[in-house]
Amino acid sequence: MRAIPISISKLTSATSYIINKRKRGIWLRSFRIWQHRPHRVDPMSDESHECASCGTTFVGNYCPRCGQSAGIGQFSFTNTIQLFLNVWGFGNRSMFRSIRDLILRPGYMIRDYLRGMHSAYFPPFEMFFIMATVSLLVESGFVPDKKHKEESAIEVMIDDNESKKILQEEGIDPNSDVVISIKNNQKVLKGLRHYTSAFFEFYKSNPTVSHLFTMILLSVPMFFFFRTTPNIERLRFSEFVVALVYISNSYSIFSIAGHLLGSRILKLMAIMMILITLKQLTGYSKRRVLVYMMLTVIISFVSVLALTAAALYAVYLLA
């Protein structure tokens, strides 16, 4: 009977922080202080332990000989769940901390990682591949549309037979050099359309991989704008790539959640998190980050168009 009043009182207290302007301001200030504060490591234990793995007697949280935690005790159901989560990388507590911080304080977390706090957070590239795997399982990408391929092949055969009949009726030799040249150009264009549609289908079906590809494409012009910032005076390109991978992971978290819950708001938040993360990481204003992102997109778009035009012209000359 006591559980009901306690839960109601907690709900009432939480509601009061939302409704009351003064309490809401206090909560927001506390949240901002927590956002800026780096992760704090647990204090060193002063108790003596005997390592269950190698038998070494030591004082502290971890065995200096084999690195096993001093908290290892009798096997429990929690340990079993942790072993299962280890398959996906979630058994490591730094993974949950990384996911939490990528949601609530992404830019500050990335800055802490670049400053050397590597043990506190899950490695960015390992996290990316785990997120990519989860994204594939959730959205069922890499499923070939065999029926569509078979129908396309049949359509090509029908079109080829019909074109021969039309040419013969008009008194044109289907095997002449002009006709063969036109057919070769048509095959090139059909091939380009096929690979272009396949690329966009892959891009749409695999948001995690496609987002990382987009971030890499934007990395060079983006680094030009963000190489010197108020929070980081001299940012190396290698460090910026690590930051982009973490930003991709943040995007994946919201994208996967949006797909599972069927929420367009979360999918929109995935895009907004890019701007939020860059603002927290660099220390620039929202407007400045937005302007730099727009310029980055324009430069990258023009570059892609130029490369595509050059590739099409090369294919045309070879054909």
C-alpha positions as CSV (number, residue, x, y, z in Angstrom):
1,M,0.0,0.0,0.0
2,R,2.9,2.3,0.6
3,A,4.3,2.0,-3.0
4,I,1.3,3.9,-4.5
5,P,1.7,7.2,-2.4
6,I,5.5,7.1,-3.0
7,S,5.1,6.8,-6.8
8,I,2.5,9.5,-6.8
9,S,4.7,11.8,-4.8
10,K,7.6,11.2,-7.2
11,L,5.3,11.9,-10.2
12,T,4.0,15.1,-8.5
13,S,7.6,16.2,-7.8
14,A,8.7,15.6,-11.4
15,T,5.6,17.4,-12.7
16,S,6.2,20.4,-10.4
17,Y,9.7,20.8,-12.0
18,I,8.1,21.0,-15.4
19,I,5.3,23.4,-14.5
20,N,7.1,25.6,-12.0
21,K,9.3,28.1,-13.9
22,R,11.8,28.6,-11.0
23,K,12.3,24.8,-10.4
24,R,12.5,24.2,-14.2
25,G,15.3,26.8,-14.4
26,I,17.2,25.1,-11.5
27,W,16.8,21.7,-13.2
28,L,18.1,23.1,-16.5
29,R,21.1,24.7,-14.9
30,S,21.9,21.5,-13.1
31,F,21.6,19.6,-16.4
32,R,23.9,22.0,-18.2
33,I,26.5,21.7,-15.4
34,W,26.3,17.9,-15.7
35,Q,26.7,18.2,-19.5
36,H,29.9,20.1,-19.2
37,R,31.3,17.9,-16.4
38,P,33.6,15.0,-17.6
39,H,33.1,11.5,-16.5
40,R,34.3,10.8,-13.0
41,V,36.1,7.5,-12.3
42,D,35.1,5.5,-9.2
43,P,37.4,6.1,-6.2
44,M,40.2,3.7,-5.5
45,S,39.2,0.9,-3.0
46,D,41.5,0.7,0.0
47,E,40.4,-2.9,0.8
48,S,42.7,-5.9,0.2
49,H,41.5,-8.5,-2.4
50,E,42.7,-11.8,-3.7
51,C,42.2,-12.2,-7.4
52,A,39.9,-15.1,-8.3
53,S,41.8,-15.5,-11.6
54,C,45.5,-15.5,-10.8
55,G,45.5,-15.5,-6.9
56,T,47.4,-12.2,-6.6
57,T,46.7,-10.2,-3.4
58,F,46.3,-6.5,-4.2
59,V,44.7,-3.3,-3.0
60,G,42.4,-1.4,-5.4
61,N,39.7,-2.0,-7.9
62,Y,41.5,-4.2,-10.4
63,C,44.2,-6.9,-10.3
64,P,47.6,-5.4,-11.4
65,R,48.7,-8.7,-12.8
66,C,45.8,-9.8,-15.0
67,G,43.4,-6.8,-14.9
68,Q,40.4,-8.7,-13.5
69,S,37.9,-6.6,-11.4
70,A,38.0,-7.0,-7.7
71,G,34.2,-7.1,-7.8
72,I,34.1,-10.6,-9.4
73,G,32.1,-12.8,-7.1
74,Q,29.7,-15.7,-7.3
75,F,28.2,-16.2,-10.7
76,S,24.7,-14.7,-10.9
77,F,21.9,-14.2,-13.4
78,T,23.2,-10.7,-14.0
79,N,26.5,-12.1,-15.1
80,T,24.7,-14.4,-17.5
81,I,22.9,-11.4,-19.1
82,Q,26.2,-9.5,-19.3
83,L,27.8,-12.4,-21.1
84,F,25.0,-12.4,-23.7
85,L,25.3,-8.6,-24.1
86,N,29.0,-8.9,-24.5
87,V,28.4,-10.6,-27.9
88,W,27.0,-7.2,-29.1
89,G,29.5,-5.1,-27.1
90,F,26.8,-4.0,-24.7
91,G,28.2,-6.0,-21.7
92,N,30.9,-3.3,-21.3
93,R,29.5,-0.5,-19.1
94,S,31.3,2.1,-21.2
95,M,28.9,1.2,-24.1
96,F,25.8,2.2,-22.1
97,R,27.7,5.3,-20.8
98,S,28.6,6.2,-24.4
99,I,25.0,5.8,-25.7
100,R,23.7,7.9,-22.8
101,D,26.2,10.7,-23.4
102,L,25.7,10.6,-27.2
103,I,22.1,11.3,-26.5
104,L,22.4,13.9,-23.7
105,R,25.9,15.5,-24.2
106,P,27.3,14.3,-27.5
107,G,29.7,17.1,-28.3
108,Y,31.1,17.4,-24.8
109,M,31.6,13.6,-24.7
110,I,33.5,13.6,-28.0
111,R,35.7,16.5,-26.7
112,D,36.5,14.5,-23.5
113,Y,37.4,11.5,-25.6
114,L,39.7,13.5,-27.9
115,R,41.4,14.9,-24.8
116,G,42.4,11.4,-23.7
117,M,39.4,9.9,-21.7
118,H,39.5,6.7,-23.8
119,S,38.8,4.2,-21.0
120,A,35.5,6.0,-20.1
121,Y,33.9,5.5,-23.5
122,F,33.4,2.7,-26.0
123,P,35.8,2.9,-29.0
124,P,34.1,4.9,-31.9
125,F,34.8,2.5,-34.8
126,E,33.8,-0.6,-32.8
127,M,30.6,1.1,-31.8
128,F,30.0,2.1,-35.4
129,F,30.1,-1.5,-36.6
130,I,27.9,-2.7,-33.8
131,M,25.4,0.1,-34.6
132,A,25.6,-0.9,-38.3
133,T,24.8,-4.5,-37.5
134,V,21.9,-3.6,-35.3
135,S,20.6,-1.2,-38.0
136,L,20.8,-4.0,-40.6
137,L,18.9,-6.4,-38.3
138,V,16.2,-3.7,-37.5
139,E,15.7,-2.4,-41.0
140,S,16.5,-5.7,-42.9
141,G,18.8,-4.3,-45.5
142,F,20.9,-6.3,-48.0
143,V,17.7,-8.1,-49.1
144,P,18.1,-8.5,-52.9
145,D,15.0,-8.0,-55.0
146,K,15.3,-11.1,-57.3
147,K,11.9,-10.7,-58.8
148,H,12.7,-7.1,-59.9
149,K,16.0,-8.3,-61.5
150,E,14.2,-11.1,-63.4
151,E,11.5,-8.7,-64.6
152,S,14.2,-6.2,-65.8
153,A,16.0,-8.9,-67.8
154,I,12.7,-9.9,-69.5
155,E,11.9,-6.3,-70.3
156,V,15.4,-5.9,-72.0
157,M,14.8,-9.0,-74.1
158,I,11.3,-7.8,-75.2
159,D,12.6,-4.3,-76.0
160,D,15.5,-5.8,-78.1
161,N,13.1,-8.0,-80.1
162,E,10.7,-5.2,-80.7
163,S,13.4,-2.8,-81.9
164,K,14.6,-5.4,-84.4
165,K,11.1,-5.7,-85.9
166,I,10.7,-1.9,-86.1
167,L,14.1,-1.5,-87.9
168,Q,13.3,-4.3,-90.3
169,E,9.9,-2.8,-91.2
170,E,11.6,0.6,-91.8
171,G,14.2,-1.1,-94.1
172,I,17.1,-0.5,-91.8
173,D,19.7,-3.1,-91.2
174,P,19.7,-4.0,-87.4
175,N,23.4,-5.0,-87.6
176,S,24.7,-1.7,-89.2
177,D,27.4,0.3,-87.5
178,V,25.0,3.2,-86.7
179,V,22.4,0.9,-85.1
180,I,25.1,-0.9,-83.1
181,S,26.5,2.4,-81.9
182,I,23.1,3.6,-80.8
183,K,22.5,0.3,-79.0
184,N,25.8,0.5,-77.2
185,N,25.0,4.0,-76.0
186,Q,21.6,2.8,-74.8
187,K,23.2,0.0,-72.9
188,V,25.6,2.4,-71.2
189,L,22.7,4.6,-70.2
190,K,20.7,1.6,-68.9
191,G,23.7,0.4,-67.0
192,L,24.2,3.8,-65.4
193,R,20.5,4.0,-64.4
194,H,20.6,0.5,-63.0
195,Y,23.7,1.1,-60.8
196,T,22.4,4.6,-59.8
197,S,19.1,3.1,-58.6
198,A,21.0,0.3,-56.9
199,F,23.2,2.8,-55.1
200,F,20.2,4.9,-53.9
201,E,18.4,1.7,-52.8
202,F,21.4,0.7,-50.8
203,Y,21.8,4.2,-49.4
204,K,18.1,4.2,-48.3
205,S,18.2,0.6,-46.9
206,N,21.4,1.1,-44.8
207,P,21.2,4.5,-43.0
208,T,24.2,3.8,-40.7
209,V,26.6,3.0,-43.5
210,S,25.2,5.6,-45.8
211,H,25.4,8.3,-43.1
212,L,29.1,7.5,-42.4
213,F,29.8,7.6,-46.2
214,T,28.1,11.0,-46.3
215,M,30.1,12.3,-43.3
216,I,33.3,11.1,-44.9
217,L,32.3,12.8,-48.2
218,L,31.7,16.0,-46.2
219,S,34.8,15.6,-43.9
220,V,37.3,17.6,-46.0
221,P,35.2,20.8,-46.5
222,M,33.7,20.5,-43.0
223,F,37.2,20.3,-41.5
224,F,38.2,23.5,-43.3
225,F,35.5,25.3,-41.4
226,F,35.9,23.6,-38.0
227,R,39.7,23.0,-37.8
228,T,40.0,26.0,-35.4
229,T,37.3,26.5,-32.8
230,P,36.8,28.2,-29.4
231,N,36.8,24.8,-27.6
232,I,39.6,23.2,-29.6
233,E,42.3,25.5,-30.8
234,R,44.0,23.1,-33.2
235,L,41.9,20.1,-34.3
236,R,43.8,17.5,-36.4
237,F,42.0,15.9,-39.3
238,S,42.5,12.4,-37.7
239,E,40.7,13.7,-34.6
240,F,38.0,15.2,-36.7
241,V,37.4,11.8,-38.4
242,V,37.0,10.2,-35.0
243,A,34.5,12.9,-34.0
244,L,32.6,12.2,-37.3
245,V,32.4,8.5,-36.5
246,Y,30.9,9.3,-33.0
247,I,28.5,11.8,-34.7
248,S,27.5,8.9,-37.0
249,N,26.9,6.7,-34.0
250,S,24.7,9.4,-32.4
251,Y,22.7,9.6,-35.6
252,S,22.3,5.8,-35.7
253,I,21.0,5.7,-32.1
254,F,18.1,8.1,-32.9
255,S,17.6,6.5,-36.4
256,I,17.2,3.0,-35.0
257,A,15.0,4.2,-32.2
258,G,12.8,6.1,-34.7
259,H,12.5,3.0,-36.9
260,L,11.6,0.7,-34.0
261,L,9.0,3.1,-32.5
262,G,7.8,4.3,-35.9
263,S,8.5,7.9,-34.9
264,R,9.3,10.5,-37.5
265,I,10.3,12.9,-34.7
266,L,13.2,10.7,-33.6
267,K,14.3,10.4,-37.2
268,L,14.3,14.2,-37.5
269,M,16.1,14.4,-34.2
270,A,18.8,12.1,-35.7
271,I,19.6,14.9,-38.2
272,M,19.3,17.7,-35.6
273,M,21.8,15.9,-33.4
274,I,24.5,16.6,-36.0
275,L,24.1,20.3,-35.5
276,I,23.8,20.0,-31.7
277,T,26.9,17.8,-31.5
278,L,29.0,20.2,-33.6
279,K,27.8,23.2,-31.5
280,Q,28.8,21.4,-28.2
281,L,32.1,20.2,-29.7
282,T,33.3,23.4,-31.3
283,G,31.7,26.1,-29.1
284,Y,30.4,28.0,-32.1
285,S,26.9,29.5,-32.1
286,K,23.9,27.6,-33.6
287,R,23.8,30.1,-36.5
288,R,27.5,29.8,-37.3
289,V,27.3,26.0,-37.2
290,L,24.3,26.0,-39.5
291,V,26.0,28.3,-42.0
292,Y,29.1,26.2,-42.1
293,M,27.1,23.1,-42.6
294,M,25.1,24.7,-45.5
295,L,28.4,25.8,-47.1
296,T,29.8,22.3,-46.6
297,V,26.8,20.7,-48.3
298,I,26.9,23.1,-51.2
299,I,30.7,22.6,-51.8
300,S,30.3,18.8,-51.6
301,F,27.3,18.8,-53.9
302,V,29.1,20.8,-56.5
303,S,32.1,18.5,-56.2
304,V,30.0,15.4,-56.7
305,L,28.2,16.9,-59.7
306,A,31.6,17.7,-61.3
307,L,33.0,14.2,-60.6
308,T,29.8,12.6,-62.0
309,A,29.9,14.8,-65.1
310,A,33.5,13.8,-65.7
311,A,32.7,10.1,-65.2
312,L,29.8,10.2,-67.6
313,Y,31.9,12.0,-70.2
314,A,34.7,9.4,-69.8
315,V,32.1,6.6,-70.2
316,Y,30.7,8.3,-73.3
317,L,34.2,8.6,-74.9
318,L,35.0,4.9,-74.1
319,A,31.6,3.8,-75.6
